[in-house]
Amino acid sequence: MKKTRQFFSVLLTLAMLLSLVPAMGVTASAAEPEWTIVNSFDELKAAMQQGTKTNIKLGKDINTNDEENHKYGLTTYDQILVGNTITLDLNGKKLTLNSRQNKVSSYINVTLGNLTVQDSVGGGEIFLNDEYEGGSTLILLMDTATFTLKSGTIRATTKPETSGIELIQSRGTVNIEGGTLTCTQTNGEIGRLRSDPNHWTSCYALKCFASDRVQTTITGGEFTGFVRIPVKNNGKQNKITNVTFDGSVVLDLADEKNMTWSKPGGRVIARKGATFYAVSISVCHICKCILTGIDTTMTVSTMMHGEYGISDVCLSTLNMVGSNGIVGKVNIPLTDEEVKKLRHSADTLKDVIKNLDI
C-alpha cells in the first residue's frame, strides 16, 4: 500500500508539471514585443510619430524615389517627429531618403523620448541621398531626447563643394553601441574642417553641441566622417571605447575632466583649429537661409519678449530663420535651474548695456 501511494504521488507530481508547460509557453510568447511592419515612407512616418511606445520593422526596401507622393524629393513637410520611445529594426532592408532639389534642414527630429535603431538580420541601412546643396541633418536630437544605435548602417552623401551634411546632430544623449556611421561626399571624400581656411564641405558622422545636457557614449561601431564631441564639465561622463575610426576624426574636447578615453584600433587625429572661420561660416549660412527662403532652425540672437520671463534684451536662443528673417521662436523646455541661469545671464547683459557710454 505504501508503494502504491508513492507511485500515485509521483504520477500526480508529473501531471502538475505537465499542466504548467502550456501556461509557461503562453507567458513566454506574451512577453515577445509586437512589431509594426511598414512598407512605405508614409507608413514609416505615421508609425514613428505614434504617441505610444512602438516597435517598427521594415517589411521591404523603401526608396522615396519609387513612391508617387515623393518622387520629386522629400520636403520639410515630410520631416519625421519622434516624441516617444521608438525602436526601428531595419530587418536587413534599406531605407533610402532622397532630397532631389529640395532643401530639408533635418529629416528625423527626435524631440522627446528615445529612438533606437537596430538591424536584427544584417545588411540593413538608412541612406540619405542629398542632391541639393548640403546643409542637411539626417537625425536631429534635441536636449531631452536619446538616440541609440545598436547595429545596422547609417549613411549619407552630398555633392562636393556644398555646405556640408551631418548624420547625427546632438543636443541630447547619444549611445553608439555598434553599427556603422558613414558620411561622405559623392566622391568618397569627407571635405575639410570648418576651421580650415579653405573649408567648403564638412561631412560629420556625429556632431554634438557643447551643452550641459549633452552626453555621448561610444562603446562600439565604425565611423567615417568627422566626429565632434565637445565635453563640458557638467558632471556627466562621456565615454569612447572599442570603436574604429577611419583616421579622419576630430575630437573637440573642451574639458577632458569628464571624459573616459581608450584609444581605438584606428588612427585618431585630435585637433582644434582657429575659431574665427566658424563665425564667417555661420554668417554665410544665415544669409543663405534668408536668400533661399527655406525656414531653418538655428541659434541666433533676438529680442526677448517674455520668453522664460525675460524681456528687453537680446539673447541667443533657438529660432526659425527664413526669407523674412526671424519667422518664429522655438522655446525648448528648460529646468528651473536652467531658467534661473538664463535669467542671470540676461540681467548681467542688461547691466553691461547700462554702463555703456553711448
C-alpha positions as CSV (number, residue, x, y, z in Angstrom):
1,M,0.0,0.0,0.0
2,K,2.9,2.4,0.8
3,K,4.5,1.8,-2.6
4,T,1.1,2.3,-4.3
5,R,0.8,5.7,-2.5
6,Q,4.3,6.7,-3.6
7,F,3.5,5.7,-7.2
8,F,0.4,7.8,-7.3
9,S,2.2,10.7,-5.7
10,V,4.9,10.6,-8.5
11,L,2.1,10.5,-11.1
12,L,0.3,13.4,-9.6
13,T,3.5,15.5,-9.4
14,L,4.3,14.8,-13.1
15,A,0.7,15.7,-14.1
16,M,1.0,19.0,-12.3
17,L,4.3,19.8,-14.0
18,L,2.9,18.9,-17.4
19,S,-0.1,21.1,-16.8
20,L,2.3,24.0,-16.2
21,V,4.1,23.7,-19.6
22,P,1.3,25.2,-21.8
23,A,0.9,28.1,-19.3
24,M,4.6,28.7,-19.3
25,G,4.6,28.7,-23.1
26,V,1.8,31.3,-23.3
27,T,3.7,33.5,-20.8
28,A,6.9,33.4,-22.9
29,S,5.1,34.3,-26.1
30,A,3.2,37.1,-24.5
31,A,6.5,38.7,-23.4
32,E,7.6,39.0,-27.1
33,P,7.2,42.6,-28.3
34,E,4.7,43.4,-31.0
35,W,6.1,44.8,-34.2
36,T,4.5,47.2,-36.7
37,I,5.6,46.3,-40.2
38,V,6.0,49.2,-42.6
39,N,6.4,49.0,-46.4
40,S,6.4,52.7,-47.4
41,F,7.8,56.0,-46.2
42,D,4.4,57.3,-45.2
43,E,3.7,54.2,-43.2
44,L,7.1,54.6,-41.5
45,K,6.4,58.3,-40.7
46,A,3.0,57.5,-39.2
47,A,4.4,54.7,-37.1
48,M,7.3,56.8,-35.8
49,Q,5.0,59.6,-34.8
50,Q,2.8,57.4,-32.7
51,G,2.1,58.8,-29.2
52,T,2.9,55.5,-27.6
53,K,5.8,53.1,-27.3
54,T,6.2,51.5,-30.7
55,N,8.4,48.8,-32.2
56,I,8.7,49.2,-36.0
57,K,10.2,46.8,-38.5
58,L,10.9,47.5,-42.2
59,G,9.0,45.0,-44.3
60,K,10.8,45.7,-47.6
61,D,13.3,48.1,-49.1
62,I,11.9,51.6,-49.2
63,N,13.1,54.2,-51.7
64,T,11.3,57.5,-51.7
65,N,12.1,58.0,-55.4
66,D,9.9,55.0,-56.2
67,E,6.8,56.4,-54.4
68,E,4.3,58.6,-56.2
69,N,4.0,61.0,-53.3
70,H,7.7,61.6,-53.0
71,K,9.2,61.0,-56.5
72,Y,10.1,64.7,-56.7
73,G,12.1,64.5,-53.4
74,L,11.2,64.9,-49.7
75,T,10.3,68.3,-48.4
76,T,10.1,69.9,-44.9
77,Y,6.5,68.6,-44.7
78,D,7.9,65.1,-44.7
79,Q,10.0,65.6,-41.6
80,I,9.5,62.8,-39.0
81,L,8.9,63.9,-35.5
82,V,9.7,61.4,-32.8
83,G,8.2,62.2,-29.3
84,N,8.1,58.8,-27.7
85,T,10.0,55.5,-27.3
86,I,10.6,54.1,-30.7
87,T,12.6,51.1,-31.8
88,L,13.3,50.8,-35.5
89,D,14.5,47.4,-36.8
90,L,16.0,47.7,-40.3
91,N,15.4,44.0,-40.6
92,G,18.1,43.7,-43.3
93,K,16.3,46.2,-45.5
94,K,17.4,49.6,-47.0
95,L,15.6,52.9,-46.3
96,T,16.6,55.5,-48.9
97,L,15.7,59.1,-48.4
98,N,16.1,61.4,-51.4
99,S,16.1,65.2,-51.4
100,R,16.2,65.8,-55.1
101,Q,16.5,69.6,-55.4
102,N,14.6,70.3,-52.2
103,K,16.2,71.9,-49.1
104,V,15.4,69.9,-45.9
105,S,17.1,71.0,-42.7
106,S,16.5,67.7,-40.9
107,Y,14.7,64.5,-41.7
108,I,14.2,62.8,-38.4
109,N,13.7,65.0,-35.4
110,V,13.8,63.3,-32.0
111,T,12.3,66.0,-29.7
112,L,11.4,63.8,-26.8
113,G,11.8,60.2,-25.7
114,N,14.1,57.6,-27.2
115,L,14.9,56.4,-30.7
116,T,16.8,53.1,-31.1
117,V,18.0,51.8,-34.4
118,Q,19.0,48.1,-34.8
119,D,19.3,45.5,-37.6
120,S,18.2,42.0,-36.5
121,V,19.1,40.4,-39.8
122,G,22.2,42.2,-41.1
123,G,22.8,44.3,-44.2
124,G,20.1,46.9,-43.2
125,E,20.8,50.6,-43.9
126,I,19.4,54.1,-43.7
127,F,20.7,56.2,-46.5
128,L,20.3,59.9,-47.1
129,N,20.9,60.9,-50.7
130,D,21.3,64.7,-50.5
131,E,21.2,66.1,-54.0
132,Y,20.6,69.7,-53.0
133,E,23.5,71.9,-51.7
134,G,24.1,70.2,-48.3
135,G,23.3,71.8,-45.0
136,S,21.1,68.9,-44.0
137,T,20.9,66.7,-40.9
138,L,19.6,63.1,-41.1
139,I,18.9,62.8,-37.4
140,L,18.4,65.8,-35.2
141,L,18.4,65.1,-31.4
142,M,17.1,67.7,-29.0
143,D,18.2,68.1,-25.4
144,T,15.5,66.0,-23.8
145,A,15.9,63.0,-26.2
146,T,18.1,59.9,-26.5
147,F,19.4,58.2,-29.7
148,T,20.9,54.7,-29.6
149,L,22.5,52.8,-32.5
150,K,22.9,49.1,-31.8
151,S,23.5,47.7,-35.2
152,G,23.0,48.5,-38.9
153,T,24.4,51.2,-41.1
154,I,23.5,54.9,-41.2
155,R,25.0,56.6,-44.3
156,A,24.7,59.9,-46.1
157,T,26.3,61.6,-49.2
158,T,26.3,65.1,-50.5
159,K,27.8,66.8,-53.6
160,P,31.3,68.2,-53.3
161,E,31.7,71.9,-52.6
162,T,28.3,72.2,-50.8
163,S,27.6,73.5,-47.2
164,G,28.2,70.0,-45.7
165,I,26.0,67.4,-44.2
166,E,25.5,65.6,-40.9
167,L,24.3,62.1,-40.0
168,I,23.6,62.9,-36.3
169,Q,23.4,66.3,-34.7
170,S,23.0,66.1,-30.9
171,R,21.9,68.3,-28.1
172,G,20.9,65.4,-26.0
173,T,22.2,61.8,-25.2
174,V,23.8,59.6,-27.9
175,N,24.7,55.9,-27.3
176,I,26.6,54.2,-30.1
177,E,26.9,50.5,-29.2
178,G,27.6,49.1,-32.7
179,G,26.8,49.6,-36.4
180,T,28.4,51.8,-39.0
181,L,28.1,55.6,-39.5
182,T,29.4,56.9,-42.8
183,C,29.2,60.5,-44.0
184,T,31.0,61.5,-47.2
185,Q,30.8,63.5,-50.4
186,T,29.7,61.5,-53.5
187,N,33.4,61.3,-54.5
188,G,34.1,59.5,-51.2
189,E,35.9,62.4,-49.5
190,I,34.8,63.9,-46.2
191,G,35.7,67.5,-47.0
192,R,37.6,69.9,-44.8
193,L,37.3,71.0,-41.2
194,R,35.2,74.1,-40.6
195,S,38.3,75.7,-39.0
196,D,40.2,75.1,-42.3
197,P,40.6,78.5,-44.2
198,N,40.0,76.6,-47.4
199,H,36.9,74.8,-46.0
200,W,33.9,74.3,-48.0
201,T,32.3,70.9,-47.2
202,S,32.4,69.1,-43.8
203,C,30.7,65.7,-43.6
204,Y,30.0,64.9,-39.9
205,A,29.2,61.3,-38.9
206,L,28.4,62.8,-35.4
207,K,28.3,66.4,-34.3
208,C,27.5,67.2,-30.7
209,F,26.9,70.7,-29.3
210,A,28.5,72.0,-26.1
211,S,25.6,71.8,-23.7
212,D,25.1,70.7,-20.1
213,R,22.6,68.1,-21.4
214,V,24.8,66.6,-24.0
215,Q,26.2,63.1,-23.1
216,T,28.0,60.9,-25.6
217,T,28.8,57.2,-25.1
218,I,30.6,55.3,-27.9
219,T,31.3,51.6,-27.0
220,G,31.5,50.2,-30.5
221,G,30.9,50.8,-34.2
222,E,32.8,52.1,-37.1
223,F,32.9,55.8,-38.2
224,T,33.8,57.5,-41.5
225,G,33.5,61.3,-41.4
226,F,34.2,64.0,-38.8
227,V,33.2,63.4,-35.2
228,R,32.8,66.4,-32.9
229,I,32.4,65.8,-29.2
230,P,32.8,68.9,-27.1
231,V,32.9,67.9,-23.4
232,K,31.6,70.3,-20.7
233,N,32.3,70.0,-17.0
234,N,28.7,69.1,-16.3
235,G,29.3,66.0,-14.2
236,K,28.3,63.7,-16.9
237,Q,30.7,61.0,-18.0
238,N,31.4,60.9,-21.8
239,K,33.0,57.7,-22.9
240,I,34.7,56.4,-26.1
241,T,35.9,52.8,-26.2
242,N,36.2,49.9,-28.6
243,V,35.5,52.0,-31.7
244,T,37.2,52.1,-35.1
245,F,37.7,55.5,-36.7
246,D,38.9,55.7,-40.3
247,G,41.5,58.3,-39.4
248,S,39.7,61.4,-40.4
249,V,38.3,62.2,-36.9
250,V,38.2,65.4,-34.9
251,L,37.6,65.3,-31.2
252,D,36.8,68.7,-29.9
253,L,37.3,68.3,-26.2
254,A,36.6,71.5,-24.3
255,D,37.2,69.8,-20.9
256,E,38.7,66.3,-20.5
257,K,37.8,66.0,-16.8
258,N,34.7,64.1,-17.5
259,M,36.0,62.1,-20.5
260,T,36.8,58.4,-20.5
261,W,39.0,57.7,-23.4
262,S,40.5,54.5,-24.7
263,K,42.5,54.8,-27.9
264,P,40.7,52.8,-30.6
265,G,42.3,50.5,-33.1
266,G,42.2,53.1,-35.8
267,R,44.3,56.2,-36.1
268,V,42.8,59.2,-34.3
269,I,43.6,62.8,-35.2
270,A,42.7,65.1,-32.3
271,R,43.0,68.7,-33.4
272,K,41.4,72.0,-32.8
273,G,42.0,74.9,-35.1
274,A,41.2,78.6,-35.1
275,T,37.6,79.6,-34.4
276,F,37.2,82.8,-36.3
277,Y,36.5,81.0,-39.5
278,A,33.4,79.4,-37.9
279,V,32.0,82.9,-37.4
280,S,32.2,83.6,-41.2
281,I,30.7,80.3,-42.0
282,S,27.8,80.9,-39.6
283,V,27.1,84.3,-41.2
284,C,27.2,82.8,-44.7
285,H,24.7,80.1,-43.6
286,I,22.3,82.6,-42.1
287,C,22.4,84.7,-45.4
288,K,21.9,81.6,-47.4
289,C,18.7,80.7,-45.4
290,I,17.4,84.2,-45.9
291,L,18.1,84.3,-49.6
292,T,16.7,80.8,-50.4
293,G,13.6,81.4,-48.3
294,I,13.8,78.0,-46.6
295,D,12.7,78.1,-42.9
296,T,15.6,76.7,-40.9
297,T,16.1,76.2,-37.2
298,M,19.2,77.8,-35.8
299,T,20.5,79.6,-32.8
300,V,20.6,83.4,-33.3
301,S,20.5,86.4,-31.1
302,T,17.0,88.0,-31.0
303,M,15.0,90.3,-28.7
304,M,13.3,88.5,-25.9
305,H,9.6,89.3,-25.4
306,G,8.7,87.4,-22.2
307,E,10.2,84.0,-23.2
308,Y,11.4,82.3,-20.0
309,G,10.4,85.5,-18.1
310,I,13.0,87.6,-20.0
311,S,12.3,90.9,-21.9
312,D,14.1,93.9,-23.4
313,V,17.4,92.2,-24.1
314,C,18.7,90.1,-27.0
315,L,19.8,86.5,-26.2
316,S,21.0,83.7,-28.5
317,T,18.1,81.1,-28.5
318,L,16.6,78.7,-31.0
319,N,14.7,80.4,-33.8
320,M,13.2,79.7,-37.2
321,V,15.0,81.8,-39.9
322,G,13.5,82.4,-43.3
323,S,13.2,84.9,-46.1
324,N,11.7,87.5,-43.8
325,G,14.4,87.0,-41.1
326,I,13.1,85.5,-37.8
327,V,9.8,83.9,-38.5
328,G,9.3,82.3,-35.1
329,K,10.9,81.2,-31.9
330,V,11.4,77.6,-30.7
331,N,11.0,77.6,-27.0
332,I,12.5,74.4,-25.8
333,P,11.6,73.2,-22.3
334,L,14.2,74.2,-19.6
335,T,14.6,73.1,-16.0
336,D,14.0,75.7,-13.2
337,E,17.8,75.8,-12.7
338,E,18.4,76.4,-16.4
339,V,15.8,79.2,-16.5
340,K,17.5,80.7,-13.4
341,K,20.9,80.7,-15.1
342,L,19.4,82.1,-18.3
343,R,17.8,85.0,-16.4
344,H,21.1,85.7,-14.6
345,S,22.8,86.0,-18.0
346,A,20.1,88.3,-19.2
347,D,20.4,90.5,-16.1
348,T,24.2,90.6,-16.4
349,L,24.0,91.6,-20.1
350,K,21.5,94.4,-19.1
351,D,23.9,95.7,-16.5
352,V,26.7,95.8,-19.1
353,I,24.5,97.7,-21.6
354,K,23.5,100.3,-18.9
355,N,27.2,101.1,-18.3
356,L,28.0,101.6,-21.9
357,D,28.8,105.2,-22.9
358,I,26.5,105.5,-25.9
